[in-house]
Amino acid sequence: MKYSILRGAVSLIFIWMVITLTGCGGVQHSARDVKSNVLGAESWPRPALLTTPEQQTTPGLSVVYAHCKIRHLDEMPSRKWMAEKGDPGEPIRMIAHQFGNGEVFGSGKKRLVCVQMQGYLKFEKSGRYLIKANSNDGIRVFLDNKMILNDPDGHADRYTSEKEIEIKEPGRYAILVRYFQRKGTAALEMYWKTPGADKFDIIPAMAYSHDSNAS
């Protein structure tokens, strides 16, 4: 009987120590650990982390193409597939194109083409920016891995909704553009309204760049 009571007491002490050290769930995470996986509005967008201040970049966005017979960007090959298996082309210096019935960028195709561009978008000063795009057909734009523009289906020329972005720190921000052209005419233009401006302008070529080894 004494040994049973003793074993029970030891077990209770052991359980108490486990709870004290690890928390009720067995593994205790600090509030910092939990929040580290959450991207709150106050921390987005974040400038791209360059390995050194002198990291070499090249003008324009790197680009890859694929033959795609799709009607919606959900059907487009994944970002990873495009990066690994897409056909690379010359960097896109500026997104301000009315292709009409002509070739889409340097794809060699006039229709049934998917385009993926990525690199950096440079914001020269802090403040509130408005960004929008005119496309024909579908487009999605991501800034710092968050989708900011979305007009993903096949359509004639039309503008996306405007997206307001608060830039707290000037610098380069990672950008990804996914676009497809199905048939007929094609267009793709990117605009922004910078802090203090009274109208939208085409985003200038000097704002786009990409890592030199991605050319």
N, C-alpha and C positions, 0 to 999 in steps of 0.2 A: 504493500500500500504506500509506504514511504517513498519507494523508488518510483511508483507511478506519479505521485505528486511532484517529485523532483523533476522527472522527465517533462511533465506538463509545464512546470515553471520555466525550465530551460527553453522549451519550445516557444513559450510566450515572449521570453526575453529576446530570442532570435528573431521572431516576427516583428517585434517592436523596433529592433535595430535595422531590419530591412526597410521598413516603412520610413524610418527617420532618415536613412541615407539615400534612398532612391525615390521616395514619394509613393503615393498609393498605386500608381500605375506601374511600379517596378523600375521605370527609368524616368529620371527627372530632368526636364529640359528647362533651361532658363528662359525668361521672356525674350532675351536677346536672340537665343537660338531659334525660337519659334518665329520671331519677326524677321529674321534674316532671309526667309524664303518668301516673304510678302513684299511686293513692289507697290508701295503706297504712292498716292498722288504727289506727296511732298518730295519723293525721291525720283520722280520720273519727269522728263527723260534725263539720262546721265550721259555726260561726254564719253566718247570712246576712250578706252585706256590704251594709249600708245606706249610701246616698249621703251622708247626714248623720245625726248622732245624733238630730236632730229630724224625721227623715223621717216623713211622715204615713202612718199606717196606720189601718185601719178594723176594728172587731170582726168576728169570724167569718172564714170562708173564702169566697173567690169561687167561684161555681159555674156550670157550663154543663150543658145537657141535650141528649140526642139520642134519637130514636126508634130502638130497636135490638132486633131479633129475633135474639138470640144465646143460646148455651148456655155460653160460655166467654169469659173476658176477652181471650184472644188474638184473638177476633173483633171486639172493640170497636174503633171508629175510633181512630186514633192520637191521642196527646196533642196534637200540632200541629193536626190536623183539628178536634178537639173545641174547642180554644182559639179557632180562627179561624171555625168554622162552627156550633158548638153554640149552642143558645139560652140566653142568660144569664138568671140568676134572682137573686132576693134572696140576699145572703150567708147561709151556713149558720152560725149562731152557735154551735151545739153539736151533736156527733154522738152522739145518745142517743135513737134513734127506734125504736119498735115501730109500724110503719105498719099492721100487720094487712092488711086488704084495701083500705086507703085510699090516698090520693094519696101519692106518693113525694116528700118535701120539697115544693118549690113547682113541680114539673115539670108539673102539670096532668094527670099520668098515674098510673094504678094498676099498669100492667104495661108490658112491652116498652120500658123506658127505661134509658139509660146516663147516668151521673152522673160528672162530673169536678170535684173540688174542689181548690183549692190556695191557698197562702198561707204562714203561719208558725205553728209550734208553739213556744211559749215555755217554756223550762226555767228555773225560778227559781233553782235551785241546782245545783251540780256533784254528781256521784255516779252511782250505777247505778240506772237506771230499767228496769222491765219494762213492755212495751206489748203489748196484744192487742186483738182486735176480735171482736165477735159480728155475723155477717152472714147475710143471706138475700136475694139470692143471692151472687154472687161479689164479692170485694174484693181489691184490691192497694193497699198503702200504701208510699210512698217518702219517705225522710227524707234530705235533702241528696243527692238523686238516686240513692240506693241503696234497693233494695226491702227492706223490713223485715218486711212481712206479706204473705202470699200464700195465698189460698183462692179460686181463680179460677173454679171451675165453678158450675153451678146446684145449689142444695142448700137444705134447710130450715135453720132457725136452728142455728148451731153456732159455736164459738169457734175462732179461729186458734191456732196455736202461739204461745207467748210469745216475745218478742224482747227480749234484754237489750241495753241501750245504755249506754255509759259517756259521760257528759257531763263534759267537762273544763272547759268555760267556759260559765257561765250566759248565756242570751240567746235570741234568736229563731233558729229553724232552719227551712229551707225544707221544706214538706211538700206532698205530692201524694197524693190519694185517688181511685182509680178503682173504680167500683162499677156493677153492673147488677142490675136486677130483671126477671125474665122473666114469671112469672105466679104466681097464688096470693098467699100472704101475703109480706110483706117486712119486713126489719129491718136496722138498721145502728147499731152502738154501738161507741164507742172507749173503751178503758180504759187506765189506767196505774197502776203501783205505784211511788211516789216513794221516794227514798232514806230509809231508816229507817222506812217505813210497813210495817204487818203485813198489809195487804190491798189489793186492787185497788179503784180508784174510777173512776167515769166521768171522763174528762178534762174539766175545767171550761171553761165558755165563755170565761173570761178568758184562757185559754191560746192561743186562736186569734185570728189577725189576718191581714190582707192589705193590699197596697198600695192606697191610696185610689183611684188611677186605674184599678184593676182592678174596681171595684164595678159 
